[in-house]
Amino acid sequence: MELGKSGSRLSESCSPGEEALLATCAYIDLNPVAAGVAATPETSPHTSIRQRVCHAREKGKIPALSEAAHGSVAGSWAIGLLEADHWLCPIEDLRNKGGPREGMIEGFSLGSYLLLVDYTSRLCRQGKARLSEEVAGIFDRLGTSRQLWEQRFHRLLAKSRLLGNYFATDAARLQRVASRRGVHHVDNAIRLATGSVRQDAHICF
């Protein structure tokens, strides 16, 4: 598969766990948009996506960010180095190319993540979004489809689930939350990052 003007080749798809990790990150970044608190992802308060964009703007790297979003190897490398200088975990893991810090996913740039989140945010605001060639390439890279991605987010962003989802890495934390709420179980949104539990399942105690 080739992406963007550089024709950079991505020969392998992300693992299901990596795709789920991106979905979880996007879900968190889009909560303010889904709740009507912010009009766009990059203006959402208290989110990592706003922090990342502001950091790129402060360093004068918005052009490189745009290049990375369209598949430029040079742009992705520049943004990867920029992210290494930021307190958030980098989106792209560049260690195999000499990068100084561990990132989330090898071969998936911050620019690609921004395109994916922008596409998904339009689903939240308008109920539909145009599928560009770049975003179609991202879905191919993730080993998923637009339909599956949209189904996942429609479930996650449904009002009843939005108010009841929790992010936790162990059952004990979820049990404490359930006890405080006076219920038997709560829904663990982080399960998407493991792939070990069905997407529509609950964590029960």
HELIX and SHEET records of a PDB file:
HELIX    1   1 PRO A   16  ALA A   34  1                                  19    
HELIX    2   2 PRO A   41  THR A   43  5                                   3    
HELIX    3   3 SER A   48  GLU A   58  1                                  11    
HELIX    4   4 ILE A   62  ALA A   69  1                                   8    
HELIX    5   5 VAL A   73  ALA A   84  1                                  12    
HELIX    6   6 ARG A   95  LYS A   97  5                                   3    
HELIX    7   7 LEU A  110  GLN A  126  1                                  17    
HELIX    8   8 GLU A  133  LEU A  142  1                                  10    
HELIX    9   9 ARG A  146  LEU A  156  1                                  11    
HELIX   10  10 LYS A  159  LEU A  162  1                                   4    
HELIX   11  11 ALA A  171  ARG A  181  1                                  11    
HELIX   12  12 ALA A  189  ALA A  193  5                                   5    
SHEET    1   A 2 GLU A   2  LEU A   3  0                                        
SHEET    2   A 2 SER A   8  ARG A   9 -1                                        
SHEET    1   B 3 ASN A 165  TYR A 166  0                                        
SHEET    2   B 3 HIS A 185  ASN A 188  1                                        
SHEET    3   B 3 ILE A 203  CYS A 204 -1                                        
END                                                                             
